Amino acid sequence: MQTIIRITQGTPRKTEWRLAQPVDFELHAGEHIAIIGANGSGKSMLVDMITGKHPLLHNQAVYNFAPSTKEYVADNIKLVAFKDSYGENNATYFLQQRWNQQEMDEDIATVEEVLNRYGGKAESLGFFPVSILRSPIVLLSSGEMRKLELAKALLAEPRVLVIDNPYIGLDVQARKLLDDTLQEIIQTKDIQLIIEVARREDIPPFITHVVEVEDGKVGPSTPRQQFLYPQQQTDPTDDREEENTSGTQCAIDGDECICEHQTAVCNHEATHHEPVIQFDHVSIVYGSRTILNELSWNVNQGEHWALKGPNGSGKSTLLSLVCADNPQAYAANISLFGHQRGTGESIWDIKKKIGYVSPEMHRAYKHNLPTIDIVASGLKDTVGLYVRATEQEQHDCLQWMEIFGIAPLANKPFLQLSSGQQRLALLARAFVKNPQLLILDEPLHGLDDANRIKVKNIINDYCSNPSKTLIMVSHYDSELPSCINHTLVLQK
């Protein structure tokens, strides 16, 4: 059997790149491997060794990419990493760029232009309708941008495709499309897949072998059946989470309200709580694309909302209006914390009451500061820390880092953390100023099961305070904390 990649007792040259013990790893023709492990276990460091990013000290990795005739490792192995899933990973990207079209350069590429650079086969993948293909890439939703990164890698026709958390940010339909696309590709092309996941539930059916990384130690390659079901003879139906696509309900004093789409009106009034968000027939349009259409929505103090909908339905756009990142808010009938937008309040007056985390924010954090400084930036509502935190503020940051289990990482550079550890740091950043309104846009991205449980418990504890209001975005009911009592579902 052809061995495509072989690493024997691999040890990176730099000590900060090393795992707890030397690495043995092989990928053979016909195999498709899932690398699984908890956040911070060393999965990404193993992937960096496989892709040649970290040169080895003695025994170099051995590659045999036949029948590919491409000369370089970088042409034969393509990596799609979550941290690079927004924009084209250049220095011009900034957090609010999606909402500030007047700040866009005329040469920002469309989806179609980007994909054409990789062979001009964009439509053949079936990932995007024509309207999306013609959109500037910075206008894509997080899930759409994720699909773009996957499409770019697939169009390059690598011999080995490595994907970090392939299903992050994708709705149920997009996950099914990705599964079908990858299944078809491995059946028709000479390509091997390596995916990096944090949970067993995210191992897709076409994976043949699993490599577990635990505490910096890389385990052997185990057949999928044996790894997932060691006591069973048959492979049960794929048990990854399924979205509840039926009508969702929000219960108020025994009554039920179905909030099905952007034109829905949800006006439940708490008897003693003040309004936090009031949308009155709000529409948001970019060119020929209508993102929100006549949306009326009231959120009162102490309510806990789930915001749901497929990729591209307008969830992030709605949140950008609340977080004062979208200039179209000034032309819409929106009130926040009892004040009409555009009547004199600054965006900083609004932001100081809001704790926020999102995939866009994760993409924007390219500052290699100590992790405690990243958490402290939440006190100032900045991307990066421009004012040194006081001793008391640093103490508060460490307390929240302790709650999220990352206090030992306080002085470690942020960009040296794993994606899951980075997400926990950004979650601590959202909580650190004890905000009135907590907005969590897919906060469980890339987290292992233990950290998912931890974060959901933290959210529940925080929202037990009746003065705290929550809006949480998720594609899956199982990710929502038990405190959720209202739901708004957007449709395209």
MIRO-785065 format. One record per residue: residue in one letter; y, x, z of N, C-alpha, C in turn. Coordinates in steps of 0.1 Angstrom, whole numbers, plus 2048, in hexadecimal, padded with zeros to 3 digits. Layout:
<rs>
AYXZYXZYXZ...
</rs>
This chain:
<rs>
M7F480880080080080080D809800Q8168057F882280D7F782A80C804T82F81780983881881484681980FI84E81081185C81080C865818815I86381682286C81D82C862822837R86482F83A85C83584686583D84EI86683A85B86D84286586284686FT86185387185785987B85E860886Q85D85B89286386289E87286589BG87985A89588785C89189085C89DT89986689D8A38688A78B086B8A1P8BA8628A28C786589C8CE8728A1R8D68788998DC88589D8E68838A9K8EE8798A88F78778B38F186F8BFT8F38738CA8ED86E8D68F185F8D8E8FD85B8D590184D8D78FA8438CEW8F38488C38EC8408BA8DD83F8BDR8D98468C88CA8478CB8C683B8D3L8B98378D08B282D8D88AB8348E4A8A482C8EC89E8328F889383C8F5Q88D83A8E98828438E58828448D6P87C84F8D087C8518C28758448BBV8798428AE8758368A786B83989DD86183089D85783089285882288BF85A82287E85C816877857817869E85080D86384C80D85584E7FF84FL8527FF8438537F383B84A7F582EH8407EC82C8377EE82183B7E3817A8377E580A8387DC8008317CE804G8387C38018337B68048367B2812E83C7BA81B83F7B782884E7B2829H8507A983285E7A483585F7A4844I8687AC84A8677AF8588737A885FA8717A286B87B79E87487C7A8880I8887AD88288A7B588E8917AC899I88A7AB8A488E7A28AE8907A98BBG89A7A48C389D7AA8D08A97A48D6A8AA7A68E38B67A08EA8C37A78E6N8CE7A18E98DB7A78E78DC7B58EDG8E07BF8E68E17CD8EC8D47D48EDS8C97CF8E78BC7D58E98BA7E18E0G8C27E28D58C17ED8CC8BE7E98BEK8BE7DC8BB8BA7D88AD8C37DE8A3S8D07DD8A58DA7E289B8D97F1899M8D57F88A38D48078A28C780A89AL8BD80289B8B18048938B4801884V8BC7F68828C07F38748C87FE86ED8D18048768D980F8718D181B86DM8C681D8758BD8288718B5825864I8B18188638AA8148578B281584AT8BF81284B8C88128408CE82083DG8CB82A8468D08378438DE839849K8E48308508F18318558F283C860H8E783E8688E68488728DC85386EP8E185E8698D88698658CF86E871L8C387186E8B98758788B988487BL8B58878878B689588C8AB89E885H89F89A8848948A287F88D89B873N88589287687E88B86B887880865Q88B88385889387A85188B86E84CA89186284B88A857846886859837V87A854834874856827874849820Y87A84881387B83C80C87483D7FFN86D8327FB8678317ED86A8237E8F8758227E087A8157DC8748107CFA86A8177CA8648137BD8608047BEP8617FC7B38658017A58748027A3S87D8017AD88B8037AB88E8117A6T89781279C89B81F7978A882479CK8AE81C7A58BB8207AB8B982C7B4E8C38357B28C18427B88C48437C7Y8CE83C7CC8D383D7D98CD8337E3V8CC8377EF8C782D7FA8D08217FBA8DD8247FA8E78197FC8E680F7F0D8E18137E58DF8097DA8D38017DBN8C98067E38BC8007E48BB7F77F1I8C37FA7FB8C47F38078D17ED809K8D27DF80A8DF7D880C8DE7D281AL8E97D38218EA7CE82F8F47C382FV8F17B78348FA7AC8378FB7AB846A9077AF84B9097AF85A9137A585EF91079E86991979486E92779886FK9297A48749377A987793F7AB86BD9397AB85F9407AD8529407A184AS93E79585193C789849949782845Y95578784896178184596A78A83CG96F78483197778B82896E797822E9757A181D96E7AC81796F7B8820N9707B682D9707C083797B7CB834N9877C68319927D082E99C7CE839A9A57D88399AF7D88449BA7CE842T9BB7C78379C57BD8359C27AF83BY9B67AD8409B27A08459B979F853F9BE7938569C37908639BE782867L9BF77F8749B877487A9BC767873Q9C97658719CF75886C9D075885DQ9CA7618569CC7628489C7756840R9BC7508459B774483E9C173983EW9CA7388489D372D8499E1730844N9E373C8409F174083C9F074482DQ9F073A8249EE73E8169FA745811QA06743817A1274A812A11758814EA0875D81DA0776B8209FC772818M9F676A80F9EB76F8079F17777FBD9EB7827F89EE78A7EC9E87827E0E9EF7837D59EA77C7C99DD7827C4D9DA78E7C89CE7947C39C27927CCI9C37897D69B77857DE9AD77F7D5A9A17847D599677F7CC9917717D0T98C76A7C698575E7C89767617CAV96F7577CF9617597D195A75D7C4E95D7567B99577597AC95A7687A8E96776C7AA96A77A7A69637847AEV9617817BB95978B7C394B78B7BFL9457807BC9377807B99357867ABN93E7847A293D78979493C799794R94279F79F9417AD7A09327B27A2Y92A7A97A691C7AC7A99137A679EG9187A479290F7A0787912793780G91C78C78692078077F91677477FK90E77478A90476A78B906760796A91375E7999167567A59107487A5E91174179A90C7337998FD73379AS8F673D7968E773D7968E173C7A4L8E97417AE8E47407BC8E47327C1G8EE72A7BC8EF71D7C18F571C7CFF8FC7267D49027267E190E71E7E2F91671D7D79237187D792670E7CCP92D7037CF9326FA7C493D7017BDV9416FC7B194C7027A99597037B1S95C6F97B99696F97C09697057CAI95E7087D095E7147D995E7217D2L9587227C695872E7BE9667327BAR96F7287B997C72B7B498672D7C0S98172C7CC98A72E7D898C73C7DCP9987407E099A74D7E699074F7F2I98B75B7F398175D7FD98675B80CV99275D80E99775B81C99974D820L99774381699773581A98A72F81DL97F73781C97273281F97073082ES96772683096372483E95A730842S95773084F94F73B85494173B84EG93B72F84D92E72E84792E731838E93972D83193A73082393C73F821M94374682994575482893875B82BR93075683492375B83791A75B82AK91A74F82391374E81791875780CL92575A80C92A763802925771804E92477681191F78381391078480FL90877A8128FA77980E8F977A7FFA9027727F89017717E990477F7E3K90E7867E99127937E490679D7E5A8FF79C7F08F47A57F28E97A27E8L8E67957E78DB7917DE8DE7947CFL8EA7937CB8EE7967BD8ED7A57BAA8ED7AD7C48EC7BC7C28DD7C07C0E8D47B67C18C67B97BF8C07C57C6P8C17C67D38BC7D17DA8AD7D17DBR8A77DD7DE8997DD7E08967D87EEV89F7DB7F889D7D68068AA7CF80AL8A97C380F8B57BC8138B47BA822V8BE7BF82A8BE7BE8388C97B583CI8C67AB8448CF7A08488D079F857D8DC7A185C8DE79F86B8E179186EN8D878A8758D977C8798DD77386DP8D37718648D676B8578DB75D858Y8D77568638DB7478648E774486CI8EE74F8718FA74D878905746870G90A73B87591673486E91272B863L9047298619007208568FB71385CD8FF7088558FA6FB8598EC6F9854V8E56EE8588D76EC8558D46ED846Q8DD6E683E8DB6E782F8DC6F582AA8E66FC82F8E870A82A8DC71382ER8D771183A8CB71883F8BF716836K8BD7098338B270582A8B370C81CL8C070B8178C271280A8C072180BL8C47278168C27358178B3739818D8AB73182089D733821896732813D89A72780C8947257FE8987307F5T8A57357F68A973F7ED8A274C7EFL8A17507FC89A75C80088B75B7FCQ8857507FF87774E7FB8757507ECE87E74A7E487C74C7D687E75A7D1I8887617D888B76F7D487F7787D7I8797767E386E77F7E686177C7DEQ8617707D885576D7D08577727C2T8637747BD8667777AF86B7857ADK86F78C7B88757997B686F7A37BFD8707B07BC86B7BB7C48767BE7CFI8767B57D98807B77E48797B47F1Q87C7BC7FB8777BA8098837B7812L8807AE81B88A7A98248887AE832I8937B28388937B684789E7AE84DI89B7A58568A579D85D8A67A186CE8B27A08718B47A387F8B8796886V8B07938908B27868988B17888A7A8B777F8AE8B67808BD8AC7778C3R8A776D8BB89E7638C18927608B8R88775D8BE87B75A8B687E74E8ADE8867448B18887388A988F73B89CD89574789A89C74B88E893753885I88775588887E75C87E879752874P87D75486787974A85D86B74B859P86674185185774184E85374C845F85C75183D85775B83385676A839I85A76B84685877884C84977B84ET84578784B83778B84D834793859H83E79B85E83C7A386A8487A3872V8467A687F8517A68898517B3891V85D7B989285F7C589A8687C28A6E8637C38B286B7C08BE8717CC8C3V87E7CB8C78867D68CD8897D28DBE8857D98E58887D68F388D7E28FBD8997E190089E7EC90889E7F9901G8A27F98F48A38058EC89580A8E8K88B8038E987E8078E58797FE8D9V8758048CE8717FD8C28617FB8C3G85D7EF8C384F7EC8C38487ED8B5P83B7EB8B58347EC8A88377E089FS8347E18928357D68898297CD88BT82B7C088F8217B78928217AB888P8167A788381679B87A81C78F880R82478887882C77D87E823773886Q81776F88080F76688780B76B895Q80777789680377D8A280E77E8ACF81B7818A78267828B082A7758B6L82B76B8AD83175E8B28267558B9Y81A7568B481074D8BA8037558BDP80475D8C77F87668CA7EC75E8CEQ7EE7528D37E274B8D87DE7408CFQ7E473F8C37E17348BA7DB73A8ADQ7D47328A67CE7368997D673188DT7DE7288907E67228847F5724888D7FD72487D80C72587F81271787FP81771388A81D70688B829705881T82E6F987F8396F78768456FF87CD84D70587385970C877860705881D86370B88D86970389887870789BR87F70C89088D70F893894702895E8A070389B8A76F789F8AB6EF893E8AB6E28958AF6D988A8BB6D188FE8C56CF8868D16C88898CE6B988AN8D46B38948D46A58958DE69F88BT8D869A8808E16958758E4686876S8DE6808808E16728828EF670889G8F366488A90066289090166789ET90B66E8A190D6748AF91666B8B7Q91566B8C491C6618CC9246688D7C92F6628DA9366678E693765B8F0A93265D8FC93265290593E65290FI94564790F95164691894F639920D94C63A92D94B62F936941625930G93662A92B92B62192692D61D917D93961F91293B61C9049376278FBE9356248EE93162F8E593A62F8D9C93D63B8D494663C8C89406458BEI93F6418B293A64A8A794664F8A0C94765C8A095266389994C66A88DE94C66488194366987694A67386CH95767286B95D67A86096B67C862Q97268385998068785A98967B85BT98567085698E66485698C65C863A98366186C98065987898C659881V98C64F88999664E89498F64E8A1C9916578AA98B6578B79966588C1N99964C8C89A464B8D09A16488DFH99564D8E399264A8F199C6508FBE9A06479049AB64B90D9A564D91BA9A56589219A265992F9AC652938T9A764C9439B164494A9BB64C952H9B86589559C266095D9C466E958H9C067194C9C267F9479CC67F93CE9D468993B9DE68A9319D868E923P9DF68B9189DA68F90B9DC69E909V9D26A49039D36B29009D56B48F1I9CE6AD8E99D06AD8DA9D169F8D5Q9DB69D8CC9DD6918C59E06938B6F9D668F8AE9D869089F9DA68189AD9E467F8939E867288D9E767387EH9DC66F8789DB66F8699DF67C863V9D86868679DB6948639D3697857S9D969D84C9D36A18409D76B083DI9CD6B88399CF6C68369C96C8828V9D26CD81F9CE6CF8119D26DD80DY9C86E48079CB6F28019C86F07F2G9D36F07EA9D16EF7DC9CB6E27D8S9BF6E27D29B86D67CE9AE6D27D9R9AD6DA7E49A36D77EE9A96D07FAT9A36C47FC9A76BD80899D6C0813I9A36C681E99A6CB8299996C0834L9A46BB8389A46AF8419AC6A483BN9A669883D9AC68C8369AF681840E9BC6808449C067484C9B8674859L9B767F8609B068086C9B867C878S9B46728809BA66F88C9B0672897W9B56798A19AB67E8AC9B36818B8N9AE67B8C49B567E8D19AB6858DAV9AF68F8E19A76968EB9B06968F7N9A96919029B069090F9AB69A919Q9B469E9229B06A892C9A36A4933G99A6AE93498D6AC93B9826A8931E9856A592597B6A191B9746AE915H9686AC9119606B890C95A6B38FFW95F6B98F495C6B48E79536BE8DFA9496B98D89426C08CE9486BD8C1L94B6C88B99506C68AB9466CB8A2K9416C28999366C58919396C2882G9306C78799326C486B92D6D0863P9296CD8569246D884E92E6E384BN9296EE8469326F984193C6F3838G9496F783A9546F38319596E5833S9556DE83E95A6D18419686D0848G96D6DC84C97A6DC85297B6DF860K9706E38679706E587597A6F0879S9796FC872982707876991704872T9936FC8689A16F88649A66EF86FL99E6E68749A36DD87F9A76E688BL99E6EF88F9A16F789B9AD700899S9B070588C9BB70D8899C870588CL9C86F888A9D46F088D9D66EF89CV9CB6EE8A49CC6ED8B29D16FA8B8C9CC7058B39CF7138B89DC7198B3A9E47118AC9F17168A79F072189DD9E47228969E372D88C9E672887EN9E771A87C9E871586F9F670F86DP9FF714864A0C710863A0E70185EQA036FC858A036EE854A056E4860AA026E986CA036E1877A116DB879YA1B6E3875A296DF876A2D6D386EAA256D1863A286C685AA1F6BA85DAA176BB867A0E6B086AA126AA877NA0D69E879A10696886A0669A890IA096A5897A006AB8A1A076AD8AESA016A98B9A076AC8C69FD6B48CELA016BF8D59F86C78DD9FE6C88EBF9F66C48F59FA6C5903A076BC905GA076B18FEA126A7900A1F6AB8F8HA1F6B58F0A2B6B98E8A286B88D9QA316B28D2A306B18C4A326BF8BERA296C38B4A2A6D08AEA386D08A6GA3E6DC8A6A4B6DD89FA576D98A6TA566D68B3A616D18BBA676DC8C4GA636E88C1A6A6F38C9A606FC8D0EA546F88D2A4A7008D9A4670C8D0SA437178D6A3E7238CEA2F7228CEIA2972A8C5A1B72B8C5A157318D1WA1D73A8D8A197408E4A197368F0DA2272D8EFA217228FAA1471A8F9IA0F7188ECA037118EA9F771A8EEK9F77268E99EB72F8EA9E87338F9K9F37339019F073790F9E872D916K9E77219119DF7169179D1715911I9CE71E9079C171C9009B9729901G9AC7289039A373390299B7308F6Y99973B8ED9947388E098A7448DCV97F7408D597774A8CF9717448C2S97074C8B896B7478AB9657528A3P95E74F89895975988F964761889E96F75A88597B76188098176C889M9817688969867728A097D77E8A0H97077C8A09667878A0969790894R96B78A88996E79287D97B79A87EA98579488599279B8859937A688FY9897A689998A7B18A39847BE89EK98C7C68989887D389398E7DE89BH9937DB8A79997E58B098E7EB8B9N98C7F88B89827FE8C09878028CEL98C7F88D59927FA8E29867F98ECP9887FE8F997E7FB90397D7EC904T9717E890796D7D99079767D2911I9797D891C9817D092698F7CD920D9947D69179A17D39119A07C8907I9957C69019937BB8F89937AE900V98C7AE90B98C7A291499B7A0919A9A27AA91D9AF7A99229B97A3918S9B67A590B9BF7A09009C0791900G9B678B9069B677C9089C1778911L9C678091A9D177D9239DE77C91CK9DF7849109EB7859099EB77D8FCD9DF7788F89DD7708EC9E07798E0T9DB7858E09DD78F8D59CF7938D0V9CE7988C49C379E8BF9C57AD8C1G9BF7B38CB9C27C08D09CB7BF8DCL9CC7CA8E49D47C98F09E07D28EEY9EC7CB8EE9F97D28ECA017D48F9V9FD7CD903A037CF9109F87D391AR9F97DE9219EF7E292A9ED7D8936A9E07D49389DD7CB9439E07D0950T9E57C89599E87CC9679DA7CE96EE9DB7D497A9CF7D69829C87C9985Q9D07BE9899CB7B198B9C47AB97FE9CB7AD9739C57A89679B87AF963Q9B77BC9669AB7C39639A07BE96CH9A37BB97999A7B69829947A897DD99D7A0978999793973990794967C99379E95E98B7A095397D7A5957L97C7AE96096F7B39659677A796BQ96E79E97296679397896078A96DW968788962962780957957787950M95979494E94F79C94894279C950E94379C95D93879B96693178E964I93878396393377696192A776954F92F77C94A92977C93D91E78793BG91D78F9469127999469167A693EI9237A993C9267B59349307BE93CA9317BD9499397C69509367D494EP9297D894D9267E694B92C7EC93EL9307E39359357E79289447E8927A94B7E79339597E59349607F192CN95C7FD92E96380992895C80D91BK95280691694C80A9099548058FEP95780D8F395F8088E89597FB8E2F9617F18DF95D7E48DB9547E58CEL9587ED8C59507EE8B89437F58B9Q9407FB8C59338018C79297F78CEL92E7EB8D19257E18D791D7DA8CCS9127D48CF90B7CC8C69137BF8C3S90F7B88B89167AC8B59167A28C0G90A7A08C69097978D291179B8DDQ9127A88E191B7AC8EB9297AA8E8Q92D7AC8DC93B7AA8D793E79B8D9R9357928D69377848D89397808E6L9317868EF9337848FE941789903A9457948FD95379990195E7908FCL95C78A8F09667818EB9667748F3L95A7708F895976490096076690DA95E77291396577592097477591DR97977A91298777A90E98C76B90EA98476290998975490898A74E916F98275292098274C92D98C752937V99075F93399776793E9A4762943K9AB75A93C9B87559419B6747947N9AA7429499A873594F9AF72A947P9AC72993A9B47209329B2711934Q9BC7099319BA6FA9339B16F5928L9B26FA91C9AA6F69109A170290CL9946FF90B98B70A9079857068F9I98870E8EF98370B8E19797168DEL96C7128DC96171B8D995B7188CCD95E7208C295971E8B494C7258B2E94171F8B39347258B29327318BBP93472E8C89347398D29267408D4L91B7398D090E73F8D29097478C6H91174A8BD90E7528B190775F8B6G8FB7628B18F576F8B38F07728C1L8F17688CA8EC76B8D88DD7688D9D8D77708E28C976E8E48C87628EED8BB75E8F08B97518F88BF753906A8BD75E90D8C276091A8D175E91BN8D87649118E77639118EC75690DR8E474F9048E87419018E773890DI8DD7399158DC7319228E873592BK8EA74292C8F5747935903741930V90674292491373D91F91472E920K90972691D90A71891F90C71492EN90671B93790871994591671C949I91C72794492A72A94793371F942I93171A93693971093193870393AN92C70093D92A6F49469316F6953D93070195A937704966946703965Y94B70995A95A70995895F6FB956C9576F394E95C6E594B9596DB956S9536E09619516D796D95F6D4973N9686DD9709766DA97597C6CF96CP9806C49729846B896A9916BB962S9986C59659A56C895E9A26D0951K9966D594F9936DD94398D6D5938T9926D892C98F6D19209876DB916L97D6D690F9756DF9079746D98F9I9746E18EF9706DE8E19676E98DDM95B6E58D99516EF8D594B6EC8C8V94A6F58BF9446F48B29366F98B2S92D6F18AC91F6F58AA9196ED8A0H90F6F28999076EB88F8FB6E4896Y8F86E88A28EB6E48A98EE6DE8B6D8E86D28B98E96CC8C68E36D48D1S8D96DC8CE8D36E48D98DC6EF8DEE8E76F28D68F06FD8DB8FB6F78E4L8FC6EA8E49076E48EC9046E38FBP90E6E790390C6E591290B6D7916S9066D49219046C69269116BF929C91B6C792B9286C092E92E6B9922I9296BB91692F6B490A92E6A590CN93969E90A93968F90B940688900H94568F8F694B68A8EA9466928DET94668B8D29426928C694B68E8BAL9506978B39576948A694F69B89BV94B69489194369988694C699879L94E6A48739566A586794C6A585BQ95069F8509486A08439526A5839K94C6AC82F9546B182495B6A681D
</rs>
